[in-house]
């Protein structure tokens, strides 16, 4: 029996969120079924973040205690062979026995993608949020500055699991503007339920001119949910990465290493 951590990506449109729930397909259940098929064991897979229905992941981290003779790389390949469509296990690494993907996480980084073209994108509709008008990125940046730092984010959290505190520290928020698209990346020590999607919805309303740039600061000060904008759809949201105090998944994946004596660049 050993503890292994995994980095995985998944298409959230195929699942009713991360957490296992009777009668609905979830990422956690799909991984546990893959382990059952592979090893014959009933295991519990713990994820760093409980993403909601329709929310995607590019760098979710999970851990599981499992009894297998397969080394890390073979276990990774075997899991992908048994996992259902929409999930890819990118790395597997044996770790200390008391490592916990959720409780050891120091911060998380999310990406929110917005398509701003005149017409709805013909492909990957479940992978981006379509706003059919130009957005004032300058106003959105000015509004977003108020979010950085430690604040009470009660106005940006919807009712969910009980929290001892609604204070969180946003470390960074950056925009990526491209022709026909706009994304932002936000990193914090933690997030309230639907916090990123509410921030996205608020910033989009600022970009549309429905809210002024000072509305974010006023919402933080009031703590009232009605002072912030709507909750943006889940399609544009991605769990990008999870940060820990220790280095995890050290070095390149085996297939990424070049053979000895090979030329590079």
Secondary structure, 3 states (H helix, E strand, C coil): CEEEEEEEEECHHHCCCCCCECCECCHHHHHHHHHHHHHCCCCCCEECCCCCCCCEEEEEEEEEEECCCCCHHHHHHHHHHHCCCCEEEEEEEEECCCCCCCCCEEEEEEEEEEECCCCCCCCCHHHCEECCCCCCHHHHHHHHHHHCEEEECHHHCCCCCCCCCCEEEEEEEEEEEECCEEEEEEEECCCCCCHHHHHHHHHHHHHCCCCCCCHHHHHHHHCCHHHCCCCCCHHHEEEEEEEECCCCCCCCCHHHCCCCCCCCC
